[in-house]
Amino acid sequence: MLHTILSDSEAKPLAENPVFSIIRGSLSSGVLLLCDHAENTLPPEYGTLGLPPEQLERHIAYDPGAAGITRYMAGLLNAPAVLTHYSRLLIDPNRGESDPTLIMRISDGAVVPGNAKIDRAEIQRRIDRFYTPYHDAIDRIIDSMIAAGKTPVIFSIHSFTENWRGWLRPWQAGVLWDRDPRLARPFIDALRRDPNLTVGDNEPYAGALPGDCVNKHATKRGLANALIEVRQDLIRDEAGQVEWAELLAANLQEILSRSDASLTFHNVRHYGSGIGETAPDHSNGMDHQMGQPEIDQDLSAELEAAVFRRLVGHLRNRTDVQNIDMMNLAGFCRNCLSNWYQEAAREKGVELSKDQAREIVYGMPYEEWKAKHQGEATPEQMQGFKNAH
């Protein structure tokens, strides 16, 4: 039973499970820690998913350093924590069940042979064995903490590579969040008090991902939350993990100890990124239902695809709108859409050339579109591009 795992005891042994670990902590701590990508191991029957062992040491398999931070923070805060056992390449617990990246066939250039020809039955088998038990455990702990009289904030711990395809990322850490700023904004502000830290706000990734772990357990319950990303070169060894655990725990404790914390964190019932959820009215601290229909993830994907098709159709019709004008005003153009389409296809194991992706967006070969519709850039346009970029 869960109450035998979680208590107010000082001793905190791990509760072992084939899929996850629970670190014992106080039900009244006010914090639940999550680590979705803690380890790079795989069940014996899956071998290495056909990958050479060195690929399992990369970020595609897990978040190096995140588990260490989570364990140290749990001790500092006397807070419960849930950590995964298996690699995200088996199945990613930080994705919705209908997310196309739930099981990656290709990840950052590495083809995963054991996933390349996966069928629906095997996907469901992995959901049942390795995905659902983790999320059920999180739900049970949250329920127990609420029943104990202390609604928790959800704090999820991840790490990111310092180099992404040749680009050195400038942030030491980033805080990801969706529409709920109650914990994320104060946490960003607290970290930025250190002049030596460059802290990303929804960087290096965006925090709005329907169906992900925070969305599933915090957003849909109305629980204050934040997801921290720490750069991996800073936490590869134990000393770095301890240093960051102490920094994060101290800031979290300081925010939670503020006199208005109970009002700030625990009076909003339900709101977030999903249509049909409740939006906050910060003028009086009350929530109001949006009155919109429930839209599940499959329908949401269909609607987003329809919007993309309409956008592409609109741009095909508006040949008078030049790419340079789009870049100057909005920071993207038709070529950006083509690149994004190509990258999305690659993530699904489909290789498109740049020309093929561009033809999908332009509706004709790119060189043909340029000959028909692209004019000579004016000095004003070129100066605007230079100023913007």
C-alpha positions as CSV (number, residue, x, y, z in Angstrom):
1,M,0.0,0.0,0.0
2,L,1.1,3.5,-0.7
3,H,1.0,4.6,2.9
4,T,3.7,2.1,3.8
5,I,6.0,3.8,1.2
6,L,5.4,7.4,2.1
7,S,5.6,8.7,5.6
8,D,7.0,11.5,7.8
9,S,9.9,9.3,8.7
10,E,13.5,10.5,8.3
11,A,14.5,7.3,6.7
12,K,14.0,7.3,3.0
13,P,14.7,3.9,1.3
14,L,13.6,3.4,-2.3
15,A,10.4,1.5,-3.0
16,E,11.5,-0.6,-5.9
17,N,9.3,-1.5,-8.8
18,P,10.3,-3.0,-12.2
19,V,9.1,0.3,-13.9
20,F,9.8,3.0,-11.4
21,S,11.2,3.9,-8.0
22,I,9.5,5.9,-5.2
23,I,11.7,7.8,-2.8
24,R,10.0,8.0,0.6
25,G,9.2,11.5,1.8
26,S,6.7,13.4,3.9
27,L,3.2,13.6,2.6
28,S,3.0,17.1,4.1
29,S,6.1,18.4,2.4
30,G,4.1,20.2,-0.2
31,V,6.3,19.0,-3.1
32,L,6.3,16.0,-5.4
33,L,9.4,15.5,-7.5
34,L,9.3,13.7,-10.8
35,C,12.1,12.4,-13.0
36,D,10.7,11.0,-16.3
37,H,14.0,10.2,-17.9
38,A,16.0,8.9,-15.0
39,E,17.8,5.9,-16.4
40,N,19.0,4.4,-19.7
41,T,18.4,0.7,-18.9
42,L,16.1,-1.6,-20.9
43,P,14.2,-4.8,-20.0
44,P,16.3,-7.8,-20.9
45,E,13.9,-9.1,-23.5
46,Y,14.4,-5.8,-25.5
47,G,18.2,-6.0,-25.5
48,T,19.6,-2.7,-26.7
49,L,16.7,-2.2,-29.2
50,G,19.3,-3.0,-31.8
51,L,21.5,0.0,-30.9
52,P,25.2,-0.1,-30.1
53,P,25.8,0.4,-26.4
54,E,27.3,3.9,-26.9
55,Q,24.0,5.2,-28.2
56,L,22.4,4.3,-24.9
57,E,24.9,6.7,-23.1
58,R,23.6,9.6,-25.1
59,H,20.7,12.0,-24.3
60,I,18.5,10.2,-26.7
61,A,18.2,7.4,-24.1
62,Y,17.9,9.4,-20.8
63,D,18.6,12.7,-19.1
64,P,22.1,12.4,-17.6
65,G,22.3,13.9,-14.1
66,A,18.6,14.4,-13.6
67,A,18.2,11.3,-11.4
68,G,21.0,12.5,-9.1
69,I,19.5,15.9,-8.7
70,T,16.1,14.4,-8.0
71,R,17.4,12.1,-5.2
72,Y,19.4,14.8,-3.5
73,M,16.5,17.2,-3.7
74,A,14.2,14.6,-2.2
75,G,16.5,14.4,0.8
76,L,16.9,18.1,1.2
77,L,13.1,18.7,1.0
78,N,11.9,15.5,2.8
79,A,9.7,15.2,-0.3
80,P,8.5,12.1,-2.2
81,A,9.9,11.5,-5.6
82,V,9.0,9.2,-8.5
83,L,11.7,8.1,-11.0
84,T,11.5,5.9,-14.0
85,H,13.7,2.8,-14.5
86,Y,13.7,2.3,-18.2
87,S,15.0,4.4,-21.1
88,R,12.8,6.9,-22.9
89,L,13.7,4.9,-26.1
90,L,11.5,2.1,-24.9
91,I,8.6,4.4,-24.3
92,D,8.6,8.1,-23.3
93,P,6.6,8.7,-20.1
94,N,6.8,12.4,-20.8
95,R,4.5,12.2,-23.9
96,G,0.8,11.7,-24.3
97,E,-0.3,8.2,-25.4
98,S,-1.2,9.5,-28.9
99,D,1.9,11.6,-29.3
100,P,3.9,10.4,-32.4
101,T,7.1,10.7,-30.4
102,L,5.8,8.4,-27.7
103,I,8.1,5.7,-29.1
104,M,10.9,7.1,-31.2
105,R,11.9,5.3,-34.4
106,I,14.7,7.8,-35.0
107,S,16.2,10.2,-32.5
108,D,18.8,12.9,-33.2
109,G,20.1,11.0,-36.2
110,A,20.1,7.5,-34.6
111,V,17.7,5.0,-36.1
112,V,16.3,2.7,-33.4
113,P,16.0,-0.8,-35.1
114,G,13.9,-2.2,-32.3
115,N,11.3,0.5,-32.8
116,A,11.5,0.9,-36.6
117,K,8.7,-1.5,-37.4
118,I,6.7,-1.4,-34.2
119,D,3.0,-2.2,-34.6
120,R,0.0,-1.0,-32.7
121,A,-0.1,-4.1,-30.6
122,E,3.5,-3.7,-29.4
123,I,2.8,0.0,-28.7
124,Q,-0.1,-0.9,-26.5
125,R,1.9,-3.6,-24.8
126,R,4.6,-1.1,-23.8
127,I,1.9,1.4,-22.7
128,D,0.4,-1.2,-20.4
129,R,3.7,-2.6,-19.0
130,F,5.9,0.5,-18.8
131,Y,3.9,3.7,-19.1
132,T,0.7,3.3,-17.2
133,P,2.2,1.9,-14.0
134,Y,4.4,5.0,-13.7
135,H,1.6,7.4,-14.2
136,D,-0.7,5.5,-11.9
137,A,1.9,5.7,-9.1
138,I,2.1,9.4,-9.5
139,D,-1.6,9.8,-9.3
140,R,-1.8,7.7,-6.1
141,I,0.9,9.8,-4.4
142,I,-0.8,13.0,-5.3
143,D,-4.1,11.7,-4.0
144,S,-2.4,10.6,-0.7
145,M,-0.7,14.0,-0.3
146,I,-4.0,15.8,-0.8
147,A,-5.7,13.4,1.6
148,A,-3.0,14.2,4.1
149,G,-4.1,17.9,3.9
150,K,-1.2,19.3,1.9
151,T,-1.8,19.8,-1.8
152,P,1.6,19.5,-3.5
153,V,3.3,21.5,-6.2
154,I,4.7,19.3,-9.0
155,F,8.4,19.8,-9.8
156,S,9.8,17.8,-12.7
157,I,13.5,17.5,-13.3
158,H,15.2,17.1,-16.7
159,S,18.5,17.9,-18.4
160,F,19.5,19.1,-21.8
161,T,22.7,18.9,-24.0
162,E,25.0,21.8,-24.0
163,N,25.5,21.4,-27.8
164,W,22.7,21.0,-30.2
165,R,23.7,20.3,-33.8
166,G,26.8,22.5,-33.5
167,W,25.1,25.3,-31.6
168,L,26.3,25.9,-28.0
169,R,23.3,26.6,-25.9
170,P,23.8,29.7,-23.6
171,W,21.6,28.7,-20.7
172,Q,22.7,26.9,-17.6
173,A,19.1,26.0,-16.9
174,G,15.6,26.6,-18.3
175,V,12.2,26.6,-16.6
176,L,9.4,25.2,-18.7
177,W,5.7,26.0,-18.1
178,D,2.4,26.3,-19.9
179,R,-0.3,28.7,-18.8
180,D,0.2,28.4,-15.1
181,P,2.8,30.9,-13.9
182,R,2.3,30.4,-10.1
183,L,5.5,28.4,-9.5
184,A,7.4,28.8,-12.7
185,R,7.6,32.6,-12.8
186,P,8.8,33.1,-9.2
187,F,11.3,30.2,-9.8
188,I,12.7,31.9,-12.9
189,D,13.0,35.2,-11.1
190,A,14.8,33.4,-8.1
191,L,17.3,31.7,-10.4
192,R,18.0,34.9,-12.3
193,R,19.0,36.7,-9.1
194,D,22.4,34.9,-9.6
195,P,24.2,37.1,-12.1
196,N,26.3,34.2,-13.2
197,L,23.3,32.2,-14.5
198,T,21.5,32.5,-17.8
199,V,18.1,31.0,-17.2
200,G,15.7,30.2,-20.1
201,D,12.0,31.0,-19.8
202,N,10.5,28.1,-21.8
203,E,13.9,27.5,-23.3
204,P,15.5,25.4,-24.7
205,Y,12.1,23.9,-25.1
206,A,8.5,25.1,-24.9
207,G,6.5,23.9,-21.9
208,A,3.1,23.5,-23.6
209,L,2.9,19.9,-24.6
210,P,-0.6,18.4,-24.2
211,G,-0.5,14.9,-22.6
212,D,3.0,15.2,-21.2
213,C,3.7,14.3,-17.6
214,V,3.2,17.8,-16.1
215,N,0.1,18.3,-18.2
216,K,-1.3,15.0,-17.2
217,H,-0.7,15.3,-13.4
218,A,-0.5,19.0,-12.6
219,T,-2.2,21.1,-15.3
220,K,-5.3,18.9,-15.4
221,R,-5.5,18.9,-11.6
222,G,-4.9,22.6,-11.2
223,L,-1.6,22.0,-9.3
224,A,1.1,24.6,-9.5
225,N,4.1,23.2,-11.3
226,A,7.4,23.8,-13.0
227,L,9.8,21.7,-15.1
228,I,13.5,22.4,-14.7
229,E,16.0,21.7,-17.4
230,V,19.7,21.7,-16.3
231,R,22.5,21.7,-18.8
232,Q,24.2,18.3,-18.8
233,D,27.9,19.5,-18.7
234,L,27.2,21.0,-15.3
235,I,25.8,17.9,-13.7
236,R,27.7,15.0,-15.1
237,D,29.4,14.3,-11.8
238,E,28.1,14.0,-8.3
239,A,29.5,17.3,-7.2
240,G,27.5,19.1,-9.9
241,Q,24.3,17.2,-9.1
242,V,24.6,18.1,-5.4
243,E,25.3,21.8,-6.2
244,W,22.3,22.1,-8.4
245,A,20.0,20.1,-6.0
246,E,21.0,22.5,-3.2
247,L,20.3,25.5,-5.4
248,L,17.0,24.3,-6.7
249,A,15.8,23.1,-3.3
250,A,16.7,26.3,-1.6
251,N,14.8,28.4,-4.1
252,L,11.8,26.1,-4.0
253,Q,11.7,26.3,-0.2
254,E,12.0,30.0,-0.2
255,I,9.1,30.4,-2.7
256,L,6.9,27.9,-0.8
257,S,7.6,29.6,2.6
258,R,6.3,33.0,1.5
259,S,3.3,34.1,3.6
260,D,0.9,34.0,0.7
261,A,2.0,30.6,-0.6
262,S,-1.1,28.7,0.4
263,L,-3.3,31.2,-1.5
264,T,-0.9,31.4,-4.4
265,F,-0.6,27.7,-5.0
266,H,-3.6,25.9,-3.8
267,N,-6.8,27.8,-4.6
268,V,-7.0,27.1,-8.4
269,R,-8.9,24.0,-9.2
270,H,-8.2,23.3,-12.8
271,Y,-6.7,25.1,-15.7
272,G,-4.0,24.9,-18.3
273,S,-3.2,24.4,-22.0
274,G,-6.1,22.2,-23.1
275,I,-9.2,23.5,-24.7
276,G,-12.1,22.9,-22.4
277,E,-10.0,23.4,-19.3
278,T,-10.5,26.2,-16.8
279,A,-8.7,29.5,-17.3
280,P,-7.6,31.5,-14.3
281,D,-9.0,34.9,-13.5
282,H,-6.1,36.5,-11.5
283,S,-8.2,39.6,-10.6
284,N,-10.0,37.8,-7.9
285,G,-8.3,34.4,-7.6
286,M,-11.4,32.5,-8.9
287,D,-11.7,30.2,-11.8
288,H,-14.3,30.3,-14.6
289,Q,-15.1,27.6,-17.0
290,M,-14.4,28.5,-20.6
291,G,-17.5,26.7,-21.8
292,Q,-15.6,25.1,-24.7
293,P,-16.0,21.5,-25.8
294,E,-13.6,18.8,-24.7
295,I,-11.1,18.0,-27.4
296,D,-9.0,14.8,-27.1
297,Q,-5.5,14.5,-28.4
298,D,-6.4,12.7,-31.6
299,L,-9.0,15.3,-32.5
300,S,-6.5,18.1,-31.5
301,A,-3.9,16.6,-33.9
302,E,-6.5,16.5,-36.7
303,L,-7.5,20.2,-36.1
304,E,-3.9,21.3,-36.0
305,A,-3.2,19.5,-39.3
306,A,-6.3,21.2,-40.8
307,V,-5.0,24.6,-39.6
308,F,-1.5,23.8,-41.2
309,R,-3.2,22.9,-44.5
310,R,-5.2,26.1,-44.4
311,L,-2.0,28.1,-43.7
312,V,-0.1,26.5,-46.5
313,G,-3.1,27.1,-48.9
314,H,-3.2,30.7,-47.8
315,L,0.5,31.2,-48.5
316,R,0.2,29.6,-51.9
317,N,-2.5,32.0,-52.8
318,R,-0.7,35.1,-51.4
319,T,2.2,34.9,-53.8
320,D,2.5,38.7,-53.4
321,V,3.8,38.2,-49.8
322,Q,7.5,37.8,-50.1
323,N,9.5,35.5,-47.9
324,I,11.8,38.4,-46.8
325,D,8.7,40.4,-45.6
326,M,7.6,37.4,-43.6
327,M,11.1,37.1,-42.0
328,N,11.2,40.8,-41.2
329,L,7.8,40.9,-39.6
330,A,7.3,37.4,-38.1
331,G,10.8,35.8,-38.0
332,F,9.8,32.9,-40.2
333,C,8.9,32.2,-43.9
334,R,7.8,29.5,-46.2
335,N,11.3,28.0,-46.1
336,C,11.1,27.7,-42.4
337,L,7.8,25.8,-42.7
338,S,9.5,23.5,-45.1
339,N,12.4,22.9,-42.7
340,W,10.1,22.2,-39.9
341,Y,8.1,19.7,-42.0
342,Q,11.4,18.0,-43.0
343,E,12.5,17.8,-39.3
344,A,9.1,16.4,-38.2
345,A,9.2,13.8,-40.9
346,R,12.8,12.8,-39.9
347,E,11.6,12.3,-36.3
348,K,9.0,9.8,-37.6
349,G,11.7,8.0,-39.6
350,V,10.8,9.5,-43.0
351,E,13.6,11.1,-44.9
352,L,12.6,14.0,-47.1
353,S,15.0,16.1,-49.1
354,K,14.9,19.9,-48.7
355,D,13.5,20.2,-52.2
356,Q,10.7,17.6,-51.5
357,A,9.7,19.4,-48.3
358,R,9.7,22.8,-50.0
359,E,7.5,21.5,-52.8
360,I,4.9,20.4,-50.2
361,V,4.8,23.9,-48.8
362,Y,5.1,25.9,-52.1
363,G,2.8,23.6,-54.1
364,M,5.4,23.5,-56.9
365,P,9.2,23.1,-57.2
366,Y,10.9,25.9,-55.3
367,E,12.9,27.1,-58.3
368,E,9.7,27.4,-60.3
369,W,8.0,29.4,-57.5
370,K,11.1,31.8,-57.3
371,A,11.0,32.3,-61.1
372,K,7.2,33.1,-61.0
373,H,6.8,35.0,-57.8
374,Q,10.0,36.1,-56.1
375,G,10.9,39.7,-56.7
376,E,14.2,41.4,-56.2
377,A,14.6,42.5,-52.6
378,T,14.5,46.3,-52.1
379,P,17.2,48.1,-50.1
380,E,14.6,48.8,-47.5
381,Q,13.7,45.1,-47.2
382,M,17.4,44.1,-47.0
383,Q,18.0,46.7,-44.3
384,G,14.9,45.4,-42.4
385,F,16.3,41.9,-42.6
386,K,19.7,43.0,-41.3
387,N,18.0,44.9,-38.4
388,A,15.8,42.0,-37.5
389,H,18.5,39.3,-37.6
